[in-house]
Amino acid sequence: MKKTIETVAIIGTGNMGMPMAINLAKAGFQVRAFDIVLEKLTPLIEYGVIACCSHQDALESAELVLTMLPTGTEVSDVYQNHVIASASRDAVLIDSSTIDLKTAVEIHTLAIENGYRMLDAPVSGGTAGAQSGNLTFMVGGESESLQSVTQVLQAMAGKIVHCGKSGMGQAAKMCNNLMLGIQMVSVAEGFRLAQAVGLSEQTLYDVALNSSGNCAALTAFNPIAGLLPDTPASRDFQPGFSNDLMLKDMKLAIAAAKANSVPLDLAHRASALYQQFSEHGHGSMDFSAIFNLYDIDKDDCGK
Ligand code: NAD
């Protein structure tokens, strides 16, 4: 059966965008990729992805444009200076980066004013989910637009959730990551205490897995090196999801809470810990490496 969408442009092929591009190519889409760091395109070529030399080159003939960029700053730049100028008006635009609500809605408005359909569709599942094609997509925007791209998202998704109007995908992602960021600190402290009182890490894991301590920070991102295969901790805390990106997400949540007069407590403390770890020069490590902050600066953090 002929696919409705055949050509997908993907802009930003970093830790997430690269495996997403590979899964799209494996599913039979023609994928045109661009990243400002051109070397990041090279590993994609063997999967049949077309490595493009500019934003404009990637956007040519694309029926769907997918952006996977670090922050709202890059997303604004790419849409204002490249996508809106060069993408076909018939293309559906999807931003899967995690960005602030305000920028997401501004970009959406700009896209609609210029005759495009657009969705915000940030993801959860990390690099492992991106590689296995099991990401959860949290989608904000018109349901008709979502329907028109569902076949494409399915090549990368385990679950697609329509969260509501424009910006609500980002809202869902922000709240989810606020919970994960706090969760990781709680798991790190649980294991620290276990070590101190002589309880084995394996035993705490086995117990918490089947008890009320179970959560994604325990299982998918467990911070103990060597305890579980395939966690960032077991590969020298290579991200994964970097400490700096988690810090970014905590700040997005805190800013949104402030703007809406919602008092947060643990989010501020957790965010301060990620900030401190970043200031020690470890921002590019996986966020689960926050476990090691307690070794670096016991005076500040071990109280
Ligand atoms: P990354 O830094 O590895 O990748 C971003 C890529 O964008 C880089 O390769 C960079 O060179 C490229 N880029 C930057 N500016 C550009 C521009 N103007 N034009 C073209 N390319 C540009 O980040 P990542 O880990 O892939 O994350 C991407 C987004 O997904 C972030 O918003 C992040 O918060 C979110 N996210 C990440 C994870 C994760 O586990 N890494 C999970 C869920 C969501």
py3Dmol code that shows the C-alpha trace and the ligand (Angstrom):
import py3Dmol

protein = """\
ATOM      1  CA  MET A   1       0.000   0.000   0.000  1.00  0.00           C
ATOM      2  CA  LYS A   2       1.319   3.446  -0.924  1.00  0.00           C
ATOM      3  CA  LYS A   3       2.308   5.536   2.081  1.00  0.00           C
ATOM      4  CA  THR A   4       0.689   8.956   2.407  1.00  0.00           C
ATOM      5  CA  ILE A   5       3.956  10.455   3.608  1.00  0.00           C
ATOM      6  CA  GLU A   6       7.114   9.281   1.914  1.00  0.00           C
ATOM      7  CA  THR A   7       9.760  11.912   2.616  1.00  0.00           C
ATOM      8  CA  VAL A   8      10.729  13.061   6.100  1.00  0.00           C
ATOM      9  CA  ALA A   9      13.250  15.790   6.928  1.00  0.00           C
ATOM     10  CA  ILE A  10      14.906  15.400  10.303  1.00  0.00           C
ATOM     11  CA  ILE A  11      16.875  18.319  11.709  1.00  0.00           C
ATOM     12  CA  GLY A  12      19.132  17.615  14.685  1.00  0.00           C
ATOM     13  CA  THR A  13      20.678  14.142  14.660  1.00  0.00           C
ATOM     14  CA  GLY A  14      22.202  13.986  18.124  1.00  0.00           C
ATOM     15  CA  ASN A  15      21.685  11.298  20.770  1.00  0.00           C
ATOM     16  CA  MET A  16      17.957  11.115  20.002  1.00  0.00           C
ATOM     17  CA  GLY A  17      17.584  12.349  16.432  1.00  0.00           C
ATOM     18  CA  MET A  18      20.115   9.879  15.045  1.00  0.00           C
ATOM     19  CA  PRO A  19      18.356   6.658  16.151  1.00  0.00           C
ATOM     20  CA  MET A  20      14.984   8.193  15.249  1.00  0.00           C
ATOM     21  CA  ALA A  21      16.262   8.869  11.713  1.00  0.00           C
ATOM     22  CA  ILE A  22      17.547   5.292  11.482  1.00  0.00           C
ATOM     23  CA  ASN A  23      14.174   3.839  12.499  1.00  0.00           C
ATOM     24  CA  LEU A  24      12.377   6.015   9.951  1.00  0.00           C
ATOM     25  CA  ALA A  25      14.746   4.818   7.231  1.00  0.00           C
ATOM     26  CA  LYS A  26      14.305   1.185   8.321  1.00  0.00           C
ATOM     27  CA  ALA A  27      10.522   1.651   8.089  1.00  0.00           C
ATOM     28  CA  GLY A  28      10.892   2.636   4.434  1.00  0.00           C
ATOM     29  CA  PHE A  29      10.631   6.421   4.569  1.00  0.00           C
ATOM     30  CA  GLN A  30      13.005   8.547   2.543  1.00  0.00           C
ATOM     31  CA  VAL A  31      14.859  10.458   5.252  1.00  0.00           C
ATOM     32  CA  ARG A  32      16.726  13.702   4.582  1.00  0.00           C
ATOM     33  CA  ALA A  33      18.822  14.653   7.627  1.00  0.00           C
ATOM     34  CA  PHE A  34      20.759  17.740   8.656  1.00  0.00           C
ATOM     35  CA  ASP A  35      22.773  18.640  11.755  1.00  0.00           C
ATOM     36  CA  ILE A  36      25.042  21.673  12.181  1.00  0.00           C
ATOM     37  CA  VAL A  37      27.741  19.205  13.266  1.00  0.00           C
ATOM     38  CA  LEU A  38      28.084  17.497   9.903  1.00  0.00           C
ATOM     39  CA  GLU A  39      30.036  14.502  11.291  1.00  0.00           C
ATOM     40  CA  LYS A  40      26.861  13.431  13.091  1.00  0.00           C
ATOM     41  CA  LEU A  41      25.336  12.650   9.697  1.00  0.00           C
ATOM     42  CA  THR A  42      28.015  10.193   8.579  1.00  0.00           C
ATOM     43  CA  PRO A  43      26.819   7.130  10.588  1.00  0.00           C
ATOM     44  CA  LEU A  44      23.352   7.569   9.069  1.00  0.00           C
ATOM     45  CA  ILE A  45      24.443   7.046   5.490  1.00  0.00           C
ATOM     46  CA  GLU A  46      24.770   3.253   5.793  1.00  0.00           C
ATOM     47  CA  TYR A  47      21.058   3.124   6.725  1.00  0.00           C
ATOM     48  CA  GLY A  48      20.084   4.919   3.525  1.00  0.00           C
ATOM     49  CA  VAL A  49      19.495   8.312   5.160  1.00  0.00           C
ATOM     50  CA  ILE A  50      20.354  11.215   2.842  1.00  0.00           C
ATOM     51  CA  ALA A  51      22.967  13.382   4.578  1.00  0.00           C
ATOM     52  CA  CYS A  52      22.105  16.976   3.620  1.00  0.00           C
ATOM     53  CA  CYS A  53      24.484  19.915   3.576  1.00  0.00           C
ATOM     54  CA  SER A  54      22.064  22.577   4.883  1.00  0.00           C
ATOM     55  CA  HIS A  55      18.665  23.069   6.500  1.00  0.00           C
ATOM     56  CA  GLN A  56      17.276  24.062   3.123  1.00  0.00           C
ATOM     57  CA  ASP A  57      18.683  20.962   1.446  1.00  0.00           C
ATOM     58  CA  ALA A  58      17.045  18.707   4.061  1.00  0.00           C
ATOM     59  CA  LEU A  59      13.692  20.483   3.791  1.00  0.00           C
ATOM     60  CA  GLU A  60      13.475  20.087   0.032  1.00  0.00           C
ATOM     61  CA  SER A  61      10.528  17.855  -0.939  1.00  0.00           C
ATOM     62  CA  ALA A  62       9.843  16.882   2.704  1.00  0.00           C
ATOM     63  CA  GLU A  63       6.202  16.083   3.500  1.00  0.00           C
ATOM     64  CA  LEU A  64       6.968  15.948   7.204  1.00  0.00           C
ATOM     65  CA  VAL A  65       9.592  17.986   9.047  1.00  0.00           C
ATOM     66  CA  LEU A  66      10.795  16.637  12.395  1.00  0.00           C
ATOM     67  CA  THR A  67      13.077  18.743  14.606  1.00  0.00           C
ATOM     68  CA  MET A  68      15.064  17.225  17.500  1.00  0.00           C
ATOM     69  CA  LEU A  69      17.107  20.115  18.892  1.00  0.00           C
ATOM     70  CA  PRO A  70      18.536  21.003  22.324  1.00  0.00           C
ATOM     71  CA  THR A  71      16.424  23.965  23.527  1.00  0.00           C
ATOM     72  CA  GLY A  72      13.831  26.557  22.560  1.00  0.00           C
ATOM     73  CA  THR A  73      16.606  28.865  21.318  1.00  0.00           C
ATOM     74  CA  GLU A  74      17.672  26.461  18.550  1.00  0.00           C
ATOM     75  CA  VAL A  75      14.053  25.548  17.787  1.00  0.00           C
ATOM     76  CA  SER A  76      13.123  29.246  17.329  1.00  0.00           C
ATOM     77  CA  ASP A  77      16.146  29.811  15.134  1.00  0.00           C
ATOM     78  CA  VAL A  78      15.520  26.783  12.941  1.00  0.00           C
ATOM     79  CA  TYR A  79      11.785  27.502  12.409  1.00  0.00           C
ATOM     80  CA  GLN A  80      12.097  31.284  11.980  1.00  0.00           C
ATOM     81  CA  ASN A  81      15.147  31.253   9.732  1.00  0.00           C
ATOM     82  CA  HIS A  82      14.868  27.985   7.849  1.00  0.00           C
ATOM     83  CA  VAL A  83      11.701  25.870   8.118  1.00  0.00           C
ATOM     84  CA  ILE A  84       9.137  28.630   7.555  1.00  0.00           C
ATOM     85  CA  ALA A  85      11.132  29.949   4.598  1.00  0.00           C
ATOM     86  CA  SER A  86      11.942  26.652   2.909  1.00  0.00           C
ATOM     87  CA  ALA A  87       9.523  23.832   3.793  1.00  0.00           C
ATOM     88  CA  SER A  88       6.607  23.076   1.472  1.00  0.00           C
ATOM     89  CA  ARG A  89       3.332  24.592   2.768  1.00  0.00           C
ATOM     90  CA  ASP A  90       1.812  21.103   2.549  1.00  0.00           C
ATOM     91  CA  ALA A  91       4.361  19.682   4.995  1.00  0.00           C
ATOM     92  CA  VAL A  92       3.369  18.855   8.567  1.00  0.00           C
ATOM     93  CA  LEU A  93       5.847  20.290  11.071  1.00  0.00           C
ATOM     94  CA  ILE A  94       6.654  18.402  14.281  1.00  0.00           C
ATOM     95  CA  ASP A  95       8.953  19.607  17.013  1.00  0.00           C
ATOM     96  CA  SER A  96       9.993  16.710  19.248  1.00  0.00           C
ATOM     97  CA  SER A  97      12.582  18.680  21.231  1.00  0.00           C
ATOM     98  CA  THR A  98      11.792  19.396  24.885  1.00  0.00           C
ATOM     99  CA  ILE A  99      11.289  23.154  25.076  1.00  0.00           C
ATOM    100  CA  ASP A 100       9.427  25.777  27.093  1.00  0.00           C
ATOM    101  CA  LEU A 101       5.702  26.146  26.654  1.00  0.00           C
ATOM    102  CA  LYS A 102       5.879  29.786  25.555  1.00  0.00           C
ATOM    103  CA  THR A 103       8.281  29.116  22.678  1.00  0.00           C
ATOM    104  CA  ALA A 104       6.302  26.027  21.644  1.00  0.00           C
ATOM    105  CA  VAL A 105       3.086  28.052  21.346  1.00  0.00           C
ATOM    106  CA  GLU A 106       4.872  30.958  19.594  1.00  0.00           C
ATOM    107  CA  ILE A 107       6.370  28.645  16.973  1.00  0.00           C
ATOM    108  CA  HIS A 108       3.040  26.903  16.517  1.00  0.00           C
ATOM    109  CA  THR A 109       1.316  30.268  15.938  1.00  0.00           C
ATOM    110  CA  LEU A 110       4.020  31.306  13.450  1.00  0.00           C
ATOM    111  CA  ALA A 111       3.610  28.024  11.571  1.00  0.00           C
ATOM    112  CA  ILE A 112      -0.204  28.288  11.434  1.00  0.00           C
ATOM    113  CA  GLU A 113       0.001  31.943  10.275  1.00  0.00           C
ATOM    114  CA  ASN A 114       2.219  30.767   7.437  1.00  0.00           C
ATOM    115  CA  GLY A 115      -0.205  28.057   6.364  1.00  0.00           C
ATOM    116  CA  TYR A 116       1.413  24.975   7.934  1.00  0.00           C
ATOM    117  CA  ARG A 117       0.009  22.261  10.170  1.00  0.00           C
ATOM    118  CA  MET A 118       2.139  21.856  13.291  1.00  0.00           C
ATOM    119  CA  LEU A 119       2.371  19.631  16.355  1.00  0.00           C
ATOM    120  CA  ASP A 120       4.528  19.727  19.475  1.00  0.00           C
ATOM    121  CA  ALA A 121       5.477  16.102  20.153  1.00  0.00           C
ATOM    122  CA  PRO A 122       8.228  15.726  22.770  1.00  0.00           C
ATOM    123  CA  VAL A 123       9.217  12.203  23.701  1.00  0.00           C
ATOM    124  CA  SER A 124      10.014  10.031  26.672  1.00  0.00           C
ATOM    125  CA  GLY A 125      12.032   6.811  26.705  1.00  0.00           C
ATOM    126  CA  GLY A 126      15.578   8.100  26.339  1.00  0.00           C
ATOM    127  CA  THR A 127      18.160   6.907  23.865  1.00  0.00           C
ATOM    128  CA  ALA A 128      17.236   3.267  24.540  1.00  0.00           C
ATOM    129  CA  GLY A 129      13.621   4.006  23.553  1.00  0.00           C
ATOM    130  CA  ALA A 130      14.798   5.951  20.508  1.00  0.00           C
ATOM    131  CA  GLN A 131      16.974   3.025  19.390  1.00  0.00           C
ATOM    132  CA  SER A 132      14.321   0.367  19.904  1.00  0.00           C
ATOM    133  CA  GLY A 133      11.526   2.477  18.381  1.00  0.00           C
ATOM    134  CA  ASN A 134       9.643   2.513  21.665  1.00  0.00           C
ATOM    135  CA  LEU A 135       9.377   6.201  22.470  1.00  0.00           C
ATOM    136  CA  THR A 136       6.288   7.688  24.046  1.00  0.00           C
ATOM    137  CA  PHE A 137       5.189  10.709  22.005  1.00  0.00           C
ATOM    138  CA  MET A 138       3.216  13.383  23.905  1.00  0.00           C
ATOM    139  CA  VAL A 139       1.403  15.340  21.254  1.00  0.00           C
ATOM    140  CA  GLY A 140      -0.155  18.803  21.343  1.00  0.00           C
ATOM    141  CA  GLY A 141      -2.167  20.207  18.428  1.00  0.00           C
ATOM    142  CA  GLU A 142      -5.040  19.365  16.112  1.00  0.00           C
ATOM    143  CA  SER A 143      -6.103  15.709  16.086  1.00  0.00           C
ATOM    144  CA  GLU A 144      -6.450  15.798  12.259  1.00  0.00           C
ATOM    145  CA  SER A 145      -2.784  16.781  11.978  1.00  0.00           C
ATOM    146  CA  LEU A 146      -1.833  13.981  14.340  1.00  0.00           C
ATOM    147  CA  GLN A 147      -3.836  11.465  12.313  1.00  0.00           C
ATOM    148  CA  SER A 148      -2.024  12.518   9.153  1.00  0.00           C
ATOM    149  CA  VAL A 149       1.400  11.705  10.675  1.00  0.00           C
ATOM    150  CA  THR A 150       0.559   8.739  12.910  1.00  0.00           C
ATOM    151  CA  GLN A 151       2.027   6.223  10.438  1.00  0.00           C
ATOM    152  CA  VAL A 152       5.344   8.078  10.599  1.00  0.00           C
ATOM    153  CA  LEU A 153       5.403   8.407  14.389  1.00  0.00           C
ATOM    154  CA  GLN A 154       4.625   4.700  14.711  1.00  0.00           C
ATOM    155  CA  ALA A 155       8.031   3.904  13.193  1.00  0.00           C
ATOM    156  CA  MET A 156       9.588   5.481  16.317  1.00  0.00           C
ATOM    157  CA  ALA A 157       6.883   5.020  18.943  1.00  0.00           C
ATOM    158  CA  GLY A 158       5.719   2.488  21.474  1.00  0.00           C
ATOM    159  CA  LYS A 159       2.938   4.841  22.523  1.00  0.00           C
ATOM    160  CA  ILE A 160       1.409   8.033  21.094  1.00  0.00           C
ATOM    161  CA  VAL A 161      -0.688  10.148  23.484  1.00  0.00           C
ATOM    162  CA  HIS A 162      -2.717  13.119  22.248  1.00  0.00           C
ATOM    163  CA  CYS A 163      -2.432  15.521  25.199  1.00  0.00           C
ATOM    164  CA  GLY A 164      -4.658  18.333  23.901  1.00  0.00           C
ATOM    165  CA  LYS A 165      -4.201  21.642  22.108  1.00  0.00           C
ATOM    166  CA  SER A 166      -0.913  23.172  20.994  1.00  0.00           C
ATOM    167  CA  GLY A 167       1.681  23.208  23.814  1.00  0.00           C
ATOM    168  CA  MET A 168       0.048  20.402  25.817  1.00  0.00           C
ATOM    169  CA  GLY A 169       2.614  17.862  24.591  1.00  0.00           C
ATOM    170  CA  GLN A 170       5.329  20.076  26.098  1.00  0.00           C
ATOM    171  CA  ALA A 171       3.226  20.506  29.247  1.00  0.00           C
ATOM    172  CA  ALA A 172       3.000  16.725  29.688  1.00  0.00           C
ATOM    173  CA  LYS A 173       6.718  16.275  29.088  1.00  0.00           C
ATOM    174  CA  MET A 174       7.592  19.035  31.562  1.00  0.00           C
ATOM    175  CA  CYS A 175       5.507  17.500  34.358  1.00  0.00           C
ATOM    176  CA  ASN A 176       6.818  13.996  33.612  1.00  0.00           C
ATOM    177  CA  ASN A 177      10.463  15.084  33.729  1.00  0.00           C
ATOM    178  CA  LEU A 178       9.921  17.105  36.891  1.00  0.00           C
ATOM    179  CA  MET A 179       8.864  13.812  38.486  1.00  0.00           C
ATOM    180  CA  LEU A 180      11.822  11.891  36.999  1.00  0.00           C
ATOM    181  CA  GLY A 181      14.353  14.521  38.131  1.00  0.00           C
ATOM    182  CA  ILE A 182      13.150  14.329  41.737  1.00  0.00           C
ATOM    183  CA  GLN A 183      12.858  10.530  41.522  1.00  0.00           C
ATOM    184  CA  MET A 184      16.529  10.157  40.558  1.00  0.00           C
ATOM    185  CA  VAL A 185      17.658  12.106  43.629  1.00  0.00           C
ATOM    186  CA  SER A 186      15.498   9.907  45.841  1.00  0.00           C
ATOM    187  CA  VAL A 187      16.896   6.700  44.298  1.00  0.00           C
ATOM    188  CA  ALA A 188      20.472   8.002  44.662  1.00  0.00           C
ATOM    189  CA  GLU A 189      19.866   8.790  48.329  1.00  0.00           C
ATOM    190  CA  GLY A 190      18.266   5.378  48.941  1.00  0.00           C
ATOM    191  CA  PHE A 191      21.326   3.596  47.537  1.00  0.00           C
ATOM    192  CA  ARG A 192      23.699   5.915  49.434  1.00  0.00           C
ATOM    193  CA  LEU A 193      21.992   5.023  52.671  1.00  0.00           C
ATOM    194  CA  ALA A 194      21.993   1.307  51.817  1.00  0.00           C
ATOM    195  CA  GLN A 195      25.757   1.426  51.228  1.00  0.00           C
ATOM    196  CA  ALA A 196      26.305   3.233  54.518  1.00  0.00           C
ATOM    197  CA  VAL A 197      24.327   0.721  56.592  1.00  0.00           C
ATOM    198  CA  GLY A 198      25.761  -2.343  54.836  1.00  0.00           C
ATOM    199  CA  LEU A 199      22.756  -3.387  52.750  1.00  0.00           C
ATOM    200  CA  SER A 200      23.847  -4.735  49.365  1.00  0.00           C
ATOM    201  CA  GLU A 201      22.892  -2.728  46.301  1.00  0.00           C
ATOM    202  CA  GLN A 202      21.521  -5.856  44.621  1.00  0.00           C
ATOM    203  CA  THR A 203      19.284  -6.567  47.613  1.00  0.00           C
ATOM    204  CA  LEU A 204      17.910  -3.037  47.732  1.00  0.00           C
ATOM    205  CA  TYR A 205      17.245  -3.250  43.998  1.00  0.00           C
ATOM    206  CA  ASP A 206      15.442  -6.606  44.306  1.00  0.00           C
ATOM    207  CA  VAL A 207      13.322  -5.324  47.183  1.00  0.00           C
ATOM    208  CA  ALA A 208      12.488  -1.912  45.704  1.00  0.00           C
ATOM    209  CA  LEU A 209      11.643  -3.490  42.335  1.00  0.00           C
ATOM    210  CA  ASN A 210       8.822  -5.391  44.031  1.00  0.00           C
ATOM    211  CA  SER A 211       7.938  -2.700  46.565  1.00  0.00           C
ATOM    212  CA  SER A 212       6.817   0.894  46.731  1.00  0.00           C
ATOM    213  CA  GLY A 213      10.259   2.243  45.781  1.00  0.00           C
ATOM    214  CA  ASN A 214       9.871   1.024  42.191  1.00  0.00           C
ATOM    215  CA  CYS A 215      10.190   3.726  39.531  1.00  0.00           C
ATOM    216  CA  ALA A 216      11.979   4.484  36.252  1.00  0.00           C
ATOM    217  CA  ALA A 217      14.989   5.957  38.092  1.00  0.00           C
ATOM    218  CA  LEU A 218      15.402   2.570  39.807  1.00  0.00           C
ATOM    219  CA  THR A 219      14.971   0.414  36.696  1.00  0.00           C
ATOM    220  CA  ALA A 220      15.719   2.255  33.442  1.00  0.00           C
ATOM    221  CA  PHE A 221      18.317   4.705  34.799  1.00  0.00           C
ATOM    222  CA  ASN A 222      19.641   2.919  37.865  1.00  0.00           C
ATOM    223  CA  PRO A 223      22.657   4.961  39.061  1.00  0.00           C
ATOM    224  CA  ILE A 224      24.725   2.017  40.371  1.00  0.00           C
ATOM    225  CA  ALA A 225      27.483   1.023  37.931  1.00  0.00           C
ATOM    226  CA  GLY A 226      27.370  -2.657  37.008  1.00  0.00           C
ATOM    227  CA  LEU A 227      24.082  -3.399  38.757  1.00  0.00           C
ATOM    228  CA  LEU A 228      22.024  -3.558  35.566  1.00  0.00           C
ATOM    229  CA  PRO A 229      23.171  -4.053  31.978  1.00  0.00           C
ATOM    230  CA  ASP A 230      22.386  -1.277  29.499  1.00  0.00           C
ATOM    231  CA  THR A 231      22.085   1.584  31.975  1.00  0.00           C
ATOM    232  CA  PRO A 232      24.194   4.736  31.496  1.00  0.00           C
ATOM    233  CA  ALA A 233      25.804   3.942  34.898  1.00  0.00           C
ATOM    234  CA  SER A 234      27.137   0.685  33.452  1.00  0.00           C
ATOM    235  CA  ARG A 235      28.832   2.511  30.589  1.00  0.00           C
ATOM    236  CA  ASP A 236      30.668   5.217  32.576  1.00  0.00           C
ATOM    237  CA  PHE A 237      27.570   7.424  32.673  1.00  0.00           C
ATOM    238  CA  GLN A 238      27.699   8.191  28.965  1.00  0.00           C
ATOM    239  CA  PRO A 239      24.302   9.725  28.130  1.00  0.00           C
ATOM    240  CA  GLY A 240      21.603   8.714  27.771  1.00  0.00           C
ATOM    241  CA  PHE A 241      20.016  11.835  29.003  1.00  0.00           C
ATOM    242  CA  SER A 242      22.605  14.339  30.040  1.00  0.00           C
ATOM    243  CA  ASN A 243      22.749  16.141  33.387  1.00  0.00           C
ATOM    244  CA  ASP A 244      22.520  19.446  31.494  1.00  0.00           C
ATOM    245  CA  LEU A 245      19.346  18.373  29.695  1.00  0.00           C
ATOM    246  CA  MET A 246      17.783  17.293  32.993  1.00  0.00           C
ATOM    247  CA  LEU A 247      18.795  20.625  34.513  1.00  0.00           C
ATOM    248  CA  LYS A 248      17.175  22.364  31.546  1.00  0.00           C
ATOM    249  CA  ASP A 249      13.937  20.414  32.103  1.00  0.00           C
ATOM    250  CA  MET A 250      13.884  21.142  35.844  1.00  0.00           C
ATOM    251  CA  LYS A 251      14.296  24.845  35.072  1.00  0.00           C
ATOM    252  CA  LEU A 252      11.479  24.707  32.499  1.00  0.00           C
ATOM    253  CA  ALA A 253       9.178  23.206  35.125  1.00  0.00           C
ATOM    254  CA  ILE A 254      10.215  25.688  37.806  1.00  0.00           C
ATOM    255  CA  ALA A 255       9.690  28.642  35.439  1.00  0.00           C
ATOM    256  CA  ALA A 256       6.249  27.368  34.418  1.00  0.00           C
ATOM    257  CA  ALA A 257       5.318  26.837  38.070  1.00  0.00           C
ATOM    258  CA  LYS A 258       6.406  30.385  38.903  1.00  0.00           C
ATOM    259  CA  ALA A 259       4.438  31.808  35.972  1.00  0.00           C
ATOM    260  CA  ASN A 260       1.343  29.974  37.213  1.00  0.00           C
ATOM    261  CA  SER A 261       1.889  30.692  40.945  1.00  0.00           C
ATOM    262  CA  VAL A 262       2.349  27.000  41.769  1.00  0.00           C
ATOM    263  CA  PRO A 263       4.640  26.475  44.758  1.00  0.00           C
ATOM    264  CA  LEU A 264       7.239  23.724  44.231  1.00  0.00           C
ATOM    265  CA  ASP A 265       9.520  22.415  46.943  1.00  0.00           C
ATOM    266  CA  LEU A 266      11.541  19.320  46.015  1.00  0.00           C
ATOM    267  CA  ALA A 267      11.939  20.524  42.424  1.00  0.00           C
ATOM    268  CA  HIS A 268      14.039  23.470  43.642  1.00  0.00           C
ATOM    269  CA  ARG A 269      16.303  21.233  45.735  1.00  0.00           C
ATOM    270  CA  ALA A 270      16.743  18.628  42.981  1.00  0.00           C
ATOM    271  CA  SER A 271      17.424  21.344  40.415  1.00  0.00           C
ATOM    272  CA  ALA A 272      20.104  22.860  42.689  1.00  0.00           C
ATOM    273  CA  LEU A 273      21.845  19.456  42.839  1.00  0.00           C
ATOM    274  CA  TYR A 274      21.861  19.062  39.028  1.00  0.00           C
ATOM    275  CA  GLN A 275      23.132  22.655  38.787  1.00  0.00           C
ATOM    276  CA  GLN A 276      25.924  21.932  41.252  1.00  0.00           C
ATOM    277  CA  PHE A 277      26.944  18.763  39.394  1.00  0.00           C
ATOM    278  CA  SER A 278      27.048  20.745  36.164  1.00  0.00           C
ATOM    279  CA  GLU A 279      29.211  23.428  37.789  1.00  0.00           C
ATOM    280  CA  HIS A 280      31.660  20.691  38.770  1.00  0.00           C
ATOM    281  CA  GLY A 281      32.110  20.105  35.011  1.00  0.00           C
ATOM    282  CA  HIS A 282      29.916  17.009  34.664  1.00  0.00           C
ATOM    283  CA  GLY A 283      27.017  18.437  32.681  1.00  0.00           C
ATOM    284  CA  SER A 284      27.558  16.128  29.735  1.00  0.00           C
ATOM    285  CA  MET A 285      27.414  12.958  31.859  1.00  0.00           C
ATOM    286  CA  ASP A 286      24.132  11.075  32.188  1.00  0.00           C
ATOM    287  CA  PHE A 287      21.829  12.622  34.808  1.00  0.00           C
ATOM    288  CA  SER A 288      21.999   9.414  36.872  1.00  0.00           C
ATOM    289  CA  ALA A 289      25.633  10.352  37.640  1.00  0.00           C
ATOM    290  CA  ILE A 290      24.133  12.787  40.182  1.00  0.00           C
ATOM    291  CA  PHE A 291      24.687   9.781  42.494  1.00  0.00           C
ATOM    292  CA  ASN A 292      28.394  10.714  42.445  1.00  0.00           C
ATOM    293  CA  LEU A 293      27.788  14.288  43.569  1.00  0.00           C
ATOM    294  CA  TYR A 294      27.635  12.977  47.102  1.00  0.00           C
ATOM    295  CA  ASP A 295      31.287  11.894  46.770  1.00  0.00           C
ATOM    296  CA  ILE A 296      32.400  15.160  45.198  1.00  0.00           C
ATOM    297  CA  ASP A 297      31.005  17.550  47.734  1.00  0.00           C
ATOM    298  CA  LYS A 298      29.948  15.867  50.942  1.00  0.00           C
ATOM    299  CA  ASP A 299      29.939  19.146  52.839  1.00  0.00           C
ATOM    300  CA  ASP A 300      27.322  20.640  50.591  1.00  0.00           C
ATOM    301  CA  CYS A 301      25.239  17.620  49.763  1.00  0.00           C
ATOM    302  CA  GLY A 302      25.707  14.960  52.353  1.00  0.00           C
ATOM    303  CA  LYS A 303      23.993  16.734  55.204  1.00  0.00           C
TER     304      LYS A 303
END
"""
ligand_1 = """\
44
NAD
P 21.828 16.343 21.459
O 22.509 17.566 21.943
O 22.530 15.032 21.461
O 21.299 16.589 19.944
C 20.866 17.829 19.459
C 21.457 18.006 18.069
O 20.984 19.226 17.504
C 22.990 18.095 18.091
O 23.541 17.090 17.281
C 23.283 19.498 17.554
O 24.459 19.571 16.787
C 22.037 19.767 16.716
N 21.771 21.179 16.491
C 21.867 22.201 17.370
N 21.501 23.349 16.798
C 21.173 23.052 15.510
C 20.702 23.815 14.398
N 20.530 25.148 14.500
N 20.453 23.191 13.240
C 20.653 21.841 13.114
N 21.079 21.065 14.135
C 21.335 21.661 15.309
O 20.464 16.249 22.283
P 19.503 14.972 22.413
O 19.891 14.181 23.597
O 19.377 14.317 21.084
O 18.132 15.713 22.777
C 17.388 16.448 21.803
C 16.109 16.938 22.459
O 15.356 15.821 22.927
C 16.349 17.842 23.685
O 15.383 18.858 23.696
C 16.177 16.889 24.853
O 15.759 17.568 26.024
C 15.116 15.952 24.315
N 15.141 14.600 24.909
C 16.318 13.945 25.098
C 16.290 12.664 25.661
C 17.568 11.895 25.889
O 17.509 10.853 26.585
N 18.711 12.320 25.364
C 15.079 12.062 26.000
C 13.912 12.745 25.752
C 13.938 14.022 25.184
"""
view = py3Dmol.view(width=600, height=400)
view.addModel(protein, "pdb")
view.setStyle({"model": 0}, {"cartoon": {"style": "trace"}})
view.addModel(ligand_1, "xyz")
view.setStyle({"model": 1}, {"stick": {}})
view.zoomTo()
view.show()
